[in-house]
Amino acid sequence: MTYFDKFIGIDWSGAKGAKQGGLQIAVAEPNNDVPKLVLPNDGNLWGRDDVFLWLSEIVKRERALIGFDFAFGYPHHDLGCYFPGINKNPAHIFGLWELIDTSCLGSSNFYGGSFYKRKELPFHKYFLSPYGKGELYFPRKRVTELFCKKVTAPHPTMKCIGPANVGTGSLAGMRFLHKLKKNLDKEIEIWPFERKRDHSVAVEIFPRLYFKQSGTNPKNWQDQEMINNALRYFDSKPIPQDWVPKREDEPDALLSAAALRSLASNPAIWSAPDDYSSEVKHEGWIFGVA
């Protein structure tokens, strides 16, 4: 599973609203040209609905490796379930996505905050959110996050406040994945849960990991030399001399696309989760963690 027509890095956003300034997309071709940022048709900001429509067209005509910067699942290996104390826990990852989507159906544009906002449901107890620290919240880690910690540590997937808020984005992302499977099952598979078909593939990415693997610091996101050093590590040509990023999400998307292209040809990257298959089928795996 190494040949793709496109490599798409998506720096995700879980923010509320129709458009998200932090949502950036970069596309790399199967050569070593520098990836290019892609704007929506109106030339303004992406919304998650826009991304879904755009990707739907791409996967129908091309085979793409698509990286999303959000957690595809929650910790499961440590306690044997996603939500300890709840009788009807999802039995698998697809059930988790369906549960989250069903609980948030009243929220448009894949927004996921309703999952921890709705007090009539038990799930708010497991999150650190703008509405407080749930009584059952603690910073659990997935297996892939424990391995990733050797390079850089991801934040807890159920943390939904602060600058390292990955939780709300992951909720929106899991709603997005649920609809991808529901609407485009014949065109796309979601790794590492599915590995049998010859279609486009969606993987979980972590841009900070790729910067750290290249020996660079993403805090210096306006530094062209830093960006080019990171791109060079993943066999990419440099950015144009006159290009300066407007926000840190842009280099994140660019490097993610370049990393996807470089890593996709390495069998060890695809097989990294194999020794932990029982955990991975519930939790997912970050592409590039070995």
C-alpha positions as CSV (number, residue, x, y, z in Angstrom):
1,M,0.0,0.0,0.0
2,T,2.4,2.7,-1.2
3,Y,1.1,4.3,-4.3
4,F,-1.2,7.3,-4.1
5,D,-2.1,10.1,-6.6
6,K,-2.2,12.7,-3.9
7,F,-1.1,13.3,-0.3
8,I,-3.3,15.6,1.7
9,G,-2.4,17.1,5.0
10,I,-5.4,18.6,6.9
11,D,-4.7,20.7,10.0
12,W,-8.0,20.3,11.7
13,S,-10.2,22.6,13.8
14,G,-13.0,21.7,16.2
15,A,-14.1,25.4,16.7
16,K,-17.8,26.2,16.6
17,G,-19.2,28.0,13.6
18,A,-19.6,27.7,9.8
19,K,-16.0,28.5,9.0
20,Q,-12.7,27.7,10.8
21,G,-9.6,29.9,10.4
22,G,-7.5,27.1,11.9
23,L,-8.6,24.6,9.3
24,Q,-5.8,24.4,6.6
25,I,-5.3,22.0,3.8
26,A,-2.1,21.2,1.8
27,V,-1.7,18.8,-1.1
28,A,1.5,17.1,-2.2
29,E,1.9,15.4,-5.6
30,P,3.8,12.1,-6.0
31,N,7.1,13.9,-6.6
32,N,9.3,16.0,-4.4
33,D,7.7,19.4,-5.2
34,V,6.8,21.4,-2.2
35,P,3.1,20.9,-1.1
36,K,0.6,23.6,-1.9
37,L,-2.0,25.1,0.3
38,V,-5.5,24.7,-1.0
39,L,-8.3,27.3,-0.5
40,P,-12.0,26.6,-0.8
41,N,-13.8,27.7,-3.9
42,D,-14.7,31.1,-2.5
43,G,-11.1,31.8,-1.6
44,N,-11.9,32.5,2.0
45,L,-12.0,30.1,4.9
46,W,-12.7,26.4,5.1
47,G,-15.6,24.9,7.0
48,R,-15.7,21.2,7.9
49,D,-18.8,20.8,5.6
50,D,-16.7,22.3,2.8
51,V,-13.9,19.9,3.5
52,F,-16.3,16.9,3.3
53,L,-17.7,18.0,-0.1
54,W,-14.2,18.7,-1.4
55,L,-12.8,15.3,-0.3
56,S,-15.9,13.5,-1.6
57,E,-15.0,14.6,-5.1
58,I,-11.3,13.8,-4.8
59,V,-11.7,10.2,-3.5
60,K,-14.2,9.4,-6.3
61,R,-11.6,10.1,-9.0
62,E,-8.2,9.6,-7.3
63,R,-6.4,7.5,-4.8
64,A,-5.4,9.8,-2.0
65,L,-3.6,9.4,1.3
66,I,-5.4,11.8,3.6
67,G,-4.1,12.8,7.0
68,F,-6.3,14.4,9.7
69,D,-4.9,16.1,12.7
70,F,-7.2,14.8,15.3
71,A,-7.5,11.6,17.4
72,F,-9.5,8.8,15.7
73,G,-10.4,7.2,19.0
74,Y,-10.2,7.3,22.8
75,P,-8.1,5.2,25.3
76,H,-9.5,1.7,25.7
77,H,-6.6,-0.6,26.7
78,D,-6.1,0.8,30.2
79,L,-9.7,0.2,31.5
80,G,-11.1,-2.1,28.9
81,C,-13.6,0.4,27.6
82,Y,-14.0,4.0,26.5
83,F,-16.4,5.1,29.3
84,P,-16.0,3.1,32.5
85,G,-19.2,2.8,34.4
86,I,-21.5,3.0,31.4
87,N,-23.4,-0.2,30.7
88,K,-23.6,0.1,26.9
89,N,-20.0,1.0,25.9
90,P,-19.3,1.0,22.1
91,A,-17.9,-2.4,21.2
92,H,-15.7,-1.0,18.5
93,I,-14.4,2.2,17.0
94,F,-17.2,2.5,14.4
95,G,-19.7,2.3,17.3
96,L,-17.8,5.1,19.1
97,W,-18.1,7.4,16.0
98,E,-21.8,6.6,15.6
99,L,-22.5,7.3,19.3
100,I,-20.7,10.7,19.1
101,D,-22.5,11.6,15.9
102,T,-25.9,10.6,17.2
103,S,-25.4,12.5,20.4
104,C,-24.5,15.7,18.4
105,L,-27.1,15.6,15.6
106,G,-28.5,18.9,16.6
107,S,-25.1,20.6,15.9
108,S,-24.2,21.6,12.4
109,N,-20.9,21.5,10.6
110,F,-19.8,18.4,12.5
111,Y,-19.4,20.4,15.7
112,G,-18.8,17.9,18.6
113,G,-19.1,20.0,21.7
114,S,-22.6,18.8,22.4
115,F,-21.1,15.5,23.5
116,Y,-19.7,17.0,26.7
117,K,-22.3,19.8,27.0
118,R,-25.4,17.7,27.3
119,K,-25.9,17.1,31.0
120,E,-28.7,14.6,30.4
121,L,-26.1,12.3,28.9
122,P,-23.4,10.7,31.1
123,F,-20.4,11.5,28.8
124,H,-19.7,15.0,30.3
125,K,-18.3,13.2,33.3
126,Y,-15.3,12.0,31.3
127,F,-14.1,15.3,29.9
128,L,-12.2,18.4,31.0
129,S,-14.3,21.0,29.2
130,P,-15.4,24.6,29.4
131,Y,-18.2,23.4,31.6
132,G,-15.9,22.0,34.2
133,K,-13.8,19.0,35.1
134,G,-15.9,15.8,34.9
135,E,-15.8,13.7,38.0
136,L,-14.4,10.8,36.0
137,Y,-11.9,12.7,34.0
138,F,-8.2,11.9,34.2
139,P,-5.5,12.2,31.5
140,R,-5.7,8.8,30.0
141,K,-3.4,7.9,27.1
142,R,-3.8,5.6,24.1
143,V,-1.1,3.1,23.2
144,T,0.0,5.1,20.2
145,E,0.4,8.2,22.4
146,L,2.6,6.3,24.8
147,F,4.9,5.4,21.9
148,C,4.7,8.9,20.5
149,K,6.0,10.2,23.8
150,K,9.5,9.0,22.9
151,V,9.6,12.0,20.5
152,T,6.8,14.3,21.7
153,A,3.8,13.9,23.9
154,P,0.3,14.4,22.6
155,H,-2.2,16.0,24.9
156,P,-5.1,13.9,26.4
157,T,-7.9,13.3,23.9
158,M,-10.6,14.2,26.4
159,K,-9.1,17.6,27.2
160,C,-11.4,20.2,25.7
161,I,-10.0,23.5,27.0
162,G,-6.9,25.6,26.6
163,P,-4.4,26.1,23.8
164,A,-3.8,22.3,23.6
165,N,-7.5,21.5,23.3
166,V,-7.5,18.4,21.2
167,G,-10.7,17.0,22.5
168,T,-13.3,19.2,20.7
169,G,-11.5,18.8,17.4
170,S,-11.4,15.0,17.9
171,L,-15.1,14.9,18.6
172,A,-15.8,16.9,15.4
173,G,-13.3,14.6,13.6
174,M,-15.0,11.4,14.7
175,R,-18.3,12.7,13.5
176,F,-16.6,13.5,10.2
177,L,-15.2,9.9,10.0
178,H,-18.6,8.5,10.7
179,K,-20.1,10.3,7.7
180,L,-17.1,9.4,5.5
181,K,-17.8,5.7,6.1
182,K,-21.5,6.1,5.8
183,N,-21.4,8.0,2.5
184,L,-18.1,6.9,0.9
185,D,-17.5,3.5,2.2
186,K,-16.6,2.1,-1.3
187,E,-14.1,5.0,-1.9
188,I,-12.2,5.2,1.3
189,E,-10.8,3.1,4.1
190,I,-9.7,4.3,7.5
191,W,-6.4,3.1,8.8
192,P,-5.5,1.1,10.8
193,F,-9.0,-0.2,11.3
194,E,-9.3,-1.3,7.6
195,R,-6.5,-2.5,5.5
196,K,-7.9,-4.7,2.8
197,R,-9.0,-2.5,-0.1
198,D,-7.3,-0.5,-2.8
199,H,-8.9,2.9,-2.3
200,S,-8.1,6.3,-0.7
201,V,-6.9,6.0,2.9
202,A,-7.5,8.3,5.8
203,V,-4.9,8.3,8.6
204,E,-4.5,10.1,11.9
205,I,-1.6,12.6,11.8
206,F,0.3,14.7,14.4
207,P,2.1,17.7,12.8
208,R,4.2,18.4,15.9
209,L,5.6,14.8,15.7
210,Y,6.9,15.5,12.1
211,F,8.6,18.7,13.2
212,K,10.2,17.0,16.1
213,Q,11.3,14.0,13.9
214,S,13.0,16.5,11.6
215,G,14.8,18.2,14.5
216,T,12.9,21.4,14.2
217,N,10.7,23.4,16.5
218,P,7.2,24.2,15.4
219,K,7.1,27.2,17.7
220,N,9.3,29.0,15.1
221,W,6.6,28.6,12.5
222,Q,7.3,32.0,10.8
223,D,11.0,31.0,10.2
224,Q,11.4,30.0,6.6
225,E,14.7,28.2,7.3
226,M,13.1,26.1,9.9
227,I,10.2,25.2,7.6
228,N,12.6,24.3,4.8
229,N,14.7,22.1,7.1
230,A,11.6,20.2,8.2
231,L,10.5,19.8,4.6
232,R,14.0,18.7,3.5
233,Y,13.9,16.0,6.1
234,F,10.9,14.5,4.4
235,D,12.5,14.8,0.9
236,S,10.5,17.9,-0.2
237,K,11.7,20.9,-2.1
238,P,11.6,24.2,-0.1
239,I,8.9,26.8,0.1
240,P,9.1,29.8,-2.3
241,Q,11.4,32.5,-1.0
242,D,8.7,35.1,-0.9
243,W,6.2,33.0,1.0
244,V,5.6,33.7,4.7
245,P,3.0,31.9,6.6
246,K,0.1,33.9,8.1
247,R,-0.7,31.5,10.9
248,E,0.9,28.4,12.4
249,D,-1.7,26.0,10.9
250,E,-0.3,26.6,7.4
251,P,3.2,25.1,8.0
252,D,1.5,22.3,10.0
253,A,-0.5,21.4,6.9
254,L,2.4,21.7,4.5
255,L,4.7,19.5,6.5
256,S,2.0,17.0,7.1
257,A,1.5,16.5,3.4
258,A,5.2,16.2,2.8
259,A,5.5,13.7,5.7
260,L,2.7,11.6,4.4
261,R,4.3,11.4,1.0
262,S,7.7,10.4,2.4
263,L,6.4,8.0,5.0
264,A,3.9,6.2,2.8
265,S,6.6,4.2,1.0
266,N,8.0,2.8,4.3
267,P,6.4,-0.6,5.1
268,A,7.5,-0.3,8.8
269,I,5.2,2.7,9.2
270,W,2.2,0.8,8.0
271,S,3.0,-2.3,10.1
272,A,3.9,-0.3,13.3
273,P,0.5,-1.1,15.1
274,D,0.6,-4.8,14.3
275,D,1.9,-6.0,17.6
276,Y,-0.9,-4.1,19.4
277,S,-3.8,-5.0,17.2
278,S,-6.3,-5.7,20.0
279,E,-5.8,-2.2,21.4
280,V,-5.4,-0.5,18.1
281,K,-8.7,-1.7,16.8
282,H,-10.4,0.4,19.5
283,E,-7.9,3.3,19.7
284,G,-6.3,4.0,16.4
285,W,-2.7,4.9,15.6
286,I,-0.8,8.0,14.7
287,F,0.7,7.7,11.2
288,G,4.5,7.9,11.7
289,V,4.7,6.6,15.2
290,A,7.0,3.6,15.3
